[in-house]
Structure formats: C-alpha cells, structure tokens
Amino acid sequence: MINLAMNFDTDECSVTAMFDKGNRNDTMEAIDHIIPFLKGDADMIVLVCNTLRKLFCMSDEGYETFLMDLEDYKSELEEGE
C-alpha cells in the first residue's frame, strides 16, 4: 500500500473529514454508504469514488497521519454547524 495523503485535493479531504470514523476501514464504509444517495450527481459520485480509491490505497498507519492533516477541515465543519 502506498500513502496518497499528499494527493488528496481539498474536496476529498472535506469528504474524508465529514465521514471520518477514527480508522480507515470504518471511514471507507461510511463514505460508501452515501453513494446511493448521490443519484444523478455525477460530480459528487466521481469525488466520492476518487476519495474511496485513495483511502483504499492508503495504509492504516498512513490514515492515522492523514487524520492530523484533516483537523482544520474538521474544525471548519464544526464551525459550520
């Protein structure tokens, strides 16, 4: 597995931050569950699928490091609530 954390764009980081469950596998599962709700929104489906692909290729250790990079995204999400 390779670490693709540096290759996540802003939108992919936001998706990951929104659905983070504390570990890579649970986060991927949470993101996967939203796909049926994205019917007709091709851009969102591409975004979610690209995010899942990158998470799949990442190691669990790489995800833990990536979570530190997501703190700003999580803070922005909390401020928006």
C-alpha positions in Angstrom: 0.0 0.0 0.0 1.2 3.5 -0.7 0.5 6.7 1.1 -1.5 9.0 -1.0 -2.3 11.6 1.7 -0.4 14.2 -0.2 -2.5 13.6 -3.3 -5.9 14.3 -1.7 -7.4 17.5 -3.0 -9.4 19.9 -0.8 -12.8 18.3 -1.7 -11.5 14.8 -1.0 -10.2 16.0 2.4 -13.6 17.5 3.2 -15.4 14.3 2.3 -13.0 12.3 4.5 -13.3 14.7 7.4 -17.1 14.6 7.2 -17.3 10.8 7.4 -14.2 10.0 9.5 -14.9 7.2 11.9 -11.5 7.1 13.5 -10.0 4.5 11.3 -9.6 3.9 7.6 -11.9 0.9 7.1 -14.8 2.4 9.0 -14.4 5.7 7.3 -14.4 4.0 3.9 -17.6 2.1 4.8 -19.3 5.3 5.9 -18.4 7.0 2.7 -19.5 4.0 0.6 -22.9 4.1 2.3 -23.7 7.6 0.8 -23.3 6.6 -2.8 -26.9 5.5 -3.3 -28.0 9.0 -2.2 -25.9 10.7 -4.9 -28.1 9.5 -7.8 -27.9 11.9 -10.7 -24.9 13.9 -9.3 -22.1 12.6 -11.4 -19.6 15.1 -10.0 -20.2 14.0 -6.4 -20.1 10.3 -7.4 -16.7 10.9 -9.0 -15.5 12.8 -5.9 -16.6 10.1 -3.5 -15.2 7.3 -5.7 -11.9 9.0 -6.0 -11.8 9.6 -2.3 -12.6 5.9 -1.6 -9.9 4.8 -4.1 -7.2 6.9 -2.4 -8.3 5.7 1.1 -8.2 2.1 -0.2 -4.6 2.5 -1.4 -3.5 4.1 1.9 -2.2 2.1 4.8 -3.8 2.2 8.2 -0.7 4.0 9.6 -0.9 6.5 6.7 -4.5 7.2 7.6 -3.6 8.0 11.2 -1.1 10.5 9.9 -3.6 11.9 7.4 -6.1 12.4 10.2 -3.8 15.0 11.7 -3.9 16.9 8.4 -7.7 16.8 8.5 -8.0 18.7 11.8 -8.5 22.0 10.0 -11.2 20.5 7.8 -13.0 19.1 10.9 -12.8 22.4 12.7 -14.4 24.1 9.7 -17.2 21.6 9.6 -17.9 22.1 13.3 -18.0 25.8 12.9 -20.5 25.5 10.1 -22.9 23.5 12.3 
